[in-house]
Amino acid sequence: MQIAETTEKIDIRSLTVEEIEKYLIDRGEKKFHAKQIFIWLNKGISSFSEMTNISKNLRALLEDDFFIYEPVVMKKQISEQDGTIKYLWKLKDGNAVETVIMRYSYGNTICISTQVGCRQGCAFCASTIGGLVRNLEPSEMLSEILYSQKDSGIKINNIVLMGIGEPLDNFDNVIKFLKLVNDPDGMNIGMRHITLSTCGIVEKFDKLADYNLQLTLTVSLHAPDDETRSKIMPANIGRGVEKLTDSCVKYSERTGRRISFEYAMIDGVNDSEKQAKQLSEIARKVGAHINLIPLNYVEERTFKPSTDENLKKFVKILEREGNNVTIRRKLGSDVDASCGQLRRNMFK
């Protein structure tokens, strides 16, 4: 980030410690202040005046070149079923995204958005209705966590990039966010506690593997054959299940990390015995864990979840062929906070 070359103020929360150090050195300041500034930013402060161990002159300098934006809670909903919390955050340009905090026995997980809207057009998902507006900045993704944690009082242990947007479509900003949230002087959330979900942007898999981040890559598969997958997931067109499978194998071999498949069970669309066997073959080739998701209700969509009978048959086939299978626990469905239900506005 070329700080000195722009006359516009920059959201300082998007800067790494190294970038803050360079800024300070270029202005004749001591670089050790960078760590102090970074720590303050990752406490969820809302103004430079809160940096009490920084001189007034340095705070004034920061104020001249940077800004800190605190997202505004437009709407907060708490599930009566399980205590899941969903936030609708207003961003600095007036756009909005949703973020969800979920409680599990192993810790508290936050599901964050990476874009305002989504261009992928999955036929069963609310997040893509209205298309893509813009990418989120690293600071905005970080702020989803900081201010959700601050407002709720709940310590975040795990992060899933499964909210609104396709993370690999916002690749550079997502990578920088991951560096920021992983920093020991920041939120210090380990990569093994972070899951990135993609609909299968295979051309970015090698680039992601180059970073060897040791996070969990989850692929939203949702159909094991090209005919079905292309109908419900336009991202499959021009890529295909075979290429996706090969890319998953290569990614897993390069990183040593096991991939997971997300698979929304849709009645009469992707829940046949034949499709269970096809999914089983793909999963065994990749060495993937299969996470079955009972389809969640979206008002604008006509799809229905698989029947309990079909779900049980599907699981039985997968397990009989040696696959590791789980059925995702449904959290926050009464506040539309479950998989596929997140939106970029509060009008639904």
N, C-alpha and C positions, 0 to 999 in steps of 0.2 A: 504494500500500500504506500503510494507516494504522497506522504502527508504534506511535505513542503510545497508541492506543485499545485495544490488546490486552494481556492479561496473560500470554498464552502466548508462549513463546519462538518466534522466527522463524528459519528457515534463512537465514542472512545471505547465502549464495551466490546467493539469488534477487534480491538488491537491486542496482540500478544505482548508479553513482557518485553520481548526483544524489540518490537516496533515502538513501544513506549520509551525504551532506553534510547533508541536512535533519535527519537523526537527530542528528548531531553538533552542529549549530547549536542545535537545540532543547534540548540539554543543556549548552550553554555551552562546547562544545569547538571547536577550530579546524577549519574545514571542509577544510583541505588534507590532513588525515589520511585523508580519504575515499579519495583516490587511492592512498595507501599501503596501506590496508586492502584495496581492490579488487584491487590487483596481487598481494598475498599470496594472496587467495582464489583467484585464477586461476593460481596456481602449484601448486594441488592440496594445500595444507596441510590438516592434520587437526585442528589445535587453535589457539586464539588465542595460546598460549604461543610458537608459532613466529614470531609477528610481532615480530621482535627490534628493529625501529626504532620501535615503538609503546610508550608508557609503560605501566608495570604498572597504573596507575590506569585508563587508558583500556581496556586489555585486560580488566580486571575489570568495567568498565562493559559492555563488549561481551558478556562472559560472562553477565552478569545478564539481558540482553535477547535474546540470540541463541544459536544453536547451529550447529556445523559437523558435518555427518554425512559420514563416509567410507564409501561402500558397500563391502560385503564380497564378496570373490570366493568364490562358492559352488562354481563349477566353471569351469575354463579348459580349452579344447580347441584344439589346433593341428593344422591340416590337414597330413597327410603329402604331399598332392598339390601344394599351392601355398603353404603357409605362412600361410594365412588363420587368424586367431585369433578364437575365439568365447568371450565371457565370459557367465556367468550371475551377475548382481549381486543381492545381497540388499539391499533397501531398509530404511529405518528402521522401517517398520511390519511387516516380515517378508515382504512381497511381494517378487517378483523379476522381473527383465526380462533379456533378452539383448541383447548388443551385439557387433558384428563389425568387425574391422579387416581390410581387404583391401589388398594391394599391387598397384599398377599401374605401368607405365612412367612415367606422368606424376605420380606421387606416391602417398601413402598415404591411403586413404579409410576413414572410419568410418561404419558404418550404425548409427544409434541408434534406440531405441524412444521413443515419445512418450506411450504409455499402458501401464498394466498390463492386458493383455488388449485385446480389440477387440470392438465391437458390430456391425461391418458384416456379418459372416457370409458372407464369400466362400467358395464351396463347395470351393475347391482349396487353402485356406490353413490352416496350423496355428495361426497367431497368434490366430485368432478362436475356437478351440475353448475352451469355458468362458466365453465372453462377456467383457464389459468389467467390470473391478474398479474402477478409478479412473484419473484423469488423473495424469500425472507433473507435478511442479512444475518451474519453470525450472531450479532448482538441481540437480534430479535428472538432467535431460537434460544439463546442463553437466558434471555429475560423471561421466556415462558416458564423456565424452571425456577429461576431466582424468585420471581414474584408470585408464582403459584405456591412455592414453599413458604415464602414470607406471609402471604395472606392466610394460608391454611394452617400454618404451624406444624406441618408434617415434613419430616426429614426425608428427602428423596434418596433412594438407594440405587435405583435402576432407571435407565432411560430407554424408551423405544421410539424410534423415528417411524411411526406408523400413523400419524395424524394426517392432516390435509396435505396433499402434495406428493410428488415422487422425488425422494431424496437425491437420486442420481441425476435428475434433471437440473438440480441445483448443486452440482458436484463441488465446485471450489468453495462455496460458502459453507456447505455441510462439513467438508474436511477441516476448514478453519474452526468451525464451531466445535468439532470433536477435539481438536487440539486445545481449545480454550477450556472446555469442560473437564478435560482430563488433566489439566495442569495441577501439580501438587499445591501451588499457591492459590489456586482457584477453587472450584468445587471438588476437584480431586476424585472424580468418578471414574473408576477403572474401565478400560475398554471391554473387559469381559462382562461388565454390567450394562453394556450398551448393545442394542439390537437395531439394525438398519433394515428396513423392509423395502423391497423393490418389486415392481411388476415385471421386471426382467429386461432392463435396459442393458443388454449383453455387451454392447460396445464399450461400456464403462467398467466392466468386471476386471479387466486386466489393469486398468488404471487404479482401481480401488485396491487390488491385490498388491500393487507396487508399494503401497503404504504399509502393508502387513500390520494392520491395526489391531488384530486379535479381537475384534468385535464379532458379534454373531450376525451373519447375513441371512435374512429370511426372504425367500422368494414367494411372491403371491402367484401361485401356479393356477389354481382354481379349475383347471381342466387339463387332462393328459393327452388330448388329441388336438390337432390344428383346427379342424372344422369347428369344434365347440369353443376352443379358446379364442379363436379369432372373432367369433360372434359376440362373446361377452367381454373380451379384452382386446381392443384395437392394437395394443402394444405388441401383440403376437404377430400381426401382419407384417411381413417382410423380415421377420426374425425366425419364428417357428419354434416348436417344442424341441425338436432335435438339436437345434443350435443352442437353445437355452440349456438343455441337459448337458451338452458338451462343455459349455461355458461354466456351468456349476461344477462339473468334475475338475476342470482345470483350476478354477478358483480354490476349491477345497484342497487340491494337491499342492498348490503354491503356498497357501497360508497355513495349512494344517488344521483348519477350522471346519467343523461340521456345519453344513447348511441345513436350514429348516425350510420346509414347504408349508405355506399357508394354503388351505383349501376350503373355501366356503361351500357348504353342502346345499345345493339348489335343487329343489324338487323337479325331477323330469329333465334336468339339463345336464348334470355332471355326476349323478349318483347311481349309475347303473353298475351291474356286476362287471361288465366288460371294462368300464372306465376304472373301476377299483383295481382290476388286474393290470391295466395300463399304467396307472399311477404307481402301483407296487413295483413294476419293472423299472420305471424311471427312478424311483426313490432308492431302490437297491443299487442301481448303477451309480448314483451320486453318493450313496451312503447317507441319505438325508433323513432327518426326523420329520414326521408328518403331523401337522397340527390341523385337525379338522375343526371348522368353525360353523356351527349352525347359523344359517343365514339370518341376518338381522333385518328388521322391518325398515323400509325407506318408503315414505309416502308416495313419491313419484314413480316408484318401480313396481312392476307387476310380479316379480319373482316371489316364490314361496320357499320356505326352508324344507329340506328333506323330512320325510316322516321319521318318527323314532324307529320304526321297523327297518326302513331303508338304511338309516344311519348305523344301526346295529349290524346289518348284513355287510355293509361297506367296511366297517371296522374289523369284522370277523375275517373277511377276505385278506385285508392288509396284514393282520396279525398272523394269520395262517401261513403267509408267505414270508414271515420273518421280519416284518417292518416294525419300527418303533413308532407307536401312534398315541396321540393324546387328543382329547376333545376339549377345546378351549372353554374354560369357564366363562359364562356370560356375565359381565359386570356392567352396571350402569345403564341397562337397557331402558329403564323407566324414565331416564333423562336423555335418551338418544346419545349415549356416550360409548356405545359398543362399536365394534369393528364395522366400518363402512357407513357409519351414521354421522360422522363429523362434518360440519359445514363451515363456511366462511362468513356467515351472517346470522342474525338472531331472529330472522323472520319466520322460521319454522320451529 
